Amino acid sequence: MLKILNAEPDDYSEEARAVLSTFAKIENGPFSRDKLKSAIKNYDVLITRLGHKIDEEILQKAPQLKVIVTAT
């Protein structure tokens, strides 16, 4: 089962959360940058908006990460 980290879930619809939960385990933030850096290592998918800069520092801590989704 996929593991999704939704770093910025504010205003994320319940319908969208329900759909995602049919095929993935989801953890919802919000996450500070430091918390995101420590949590990201265990996830396959990152959902973010404009609140995070996903740069080399973050990506180096995400060996399992396959997809980054921007919900903007």
Secondary structure per residue as TSV (DSSP state, phi and psi in degrees):
chain	resnum	aa	ss	phi	psi
A	1	M	-	360.0	136.2
A	2	L	E	-65.4	149.9
A	3	K	E	-116.6	120.7
A	4	I	E	-112.4	133.6
A	5	L	E	-109.3	112.9
A	6	N	E	-97.5	97.1
A	7	A	S	-72.3	-24.2
A	8	E	-	-135.9	75.2
A	9	P	-	-82.6	-2.1
A	10	D	T	-55.9	134.5
A	11	D	T	64.8	16.0
A	12	Y	-	-80.3	127.1
A	13	S	-	-67.8	149.2
A	14	E	H	-62.7	-34.1
A	15	E	H	-62.3	-44.9
A	16	A	H	-63.2	-42.8
A	17	R	H	-61.4	-41.2
A	18	A	H	-64.7	-42.1
A	19	V	H	-62.5	-48.2
A	20	L	H	-60.4	-37.9
A	21	S	H	-70.0	-11.2
A	22	T	T	-74.6	-19.8
A	23	F	T	-133.5	4.0
A	24	A	E	-150.8	156.6
A	25	K	E	-91.0	127.3
A	26	I	E	-116.4	136.3
A	27	E	E	-117.1	127.0
A	28	N	E	-102.4	137.8
A	29	G	-	-77.2	-147.7
A	30	P	-	-78.3	156.7
A	31	F	-	-124.5	136.4
A	32	S	-	-73.2	168.4
A	33	R	H	-60.0	-44.3
A	34	D	H	-63.1	-42.5
A	35	K	H	-67.1	-38.4
A	36	L	H	-61.2	-43.5
A	37	K	H	-61.4	-36.2
A	38	S	H	-81.9	-28.8
A	39	A	H	-85.9	-29.4
A	40	I	G	-62.1	-22.8
A	41	K	G	-60.1	-22.9
A	42	N	G	-99.6	8.4
A	43	Y	-	-119.6	150.8
A	44	D	S	-92.4	-31.0
A	45	V	E	-132.8	137.5
A	46	L	E	-116.8	125.7
A	47	I	E	-106.4	126.5
A	48	T	E	-142.6	168.9
A	49	R	-	-120.9	-136.7
A	50	L	S	-93.9	0.1
A	51	G	S	-78.7	-12.9
A	52	H	-	-125.8	139.9
A	53	K	-	-95.5	112.4
A	54	I	-	-92.1	100.5
A	55	D	-	-121.3	-172.0
A	56	E	H	-58.3	-37.4
A	57	E	H	-59.2	-43.6
A	58	I	H	-69.3	-47.8
A	59	L	H	-62.5	-32.6
A	60	Q	T	-65.7	-22.1
A	61	K	T	-95.3	9.6
A	62	A	-	-126.1	65.8
A	63	P	T	-65.0	-25.3
A	64	Q	T	-90.3	-13.5
A	65	L	-	-62.0	127.7
A	66	K	-	-113.2	-30.0
A	67	V	E	-142.7	139.8
A	68	I	E	-117.8	124.8
A	69	V	E	-114.0	130.2
A	70	T	E	-105.6	118.2
A	71	A	-	-90.2	58.8
A	72	T	-	-121.6	360.0
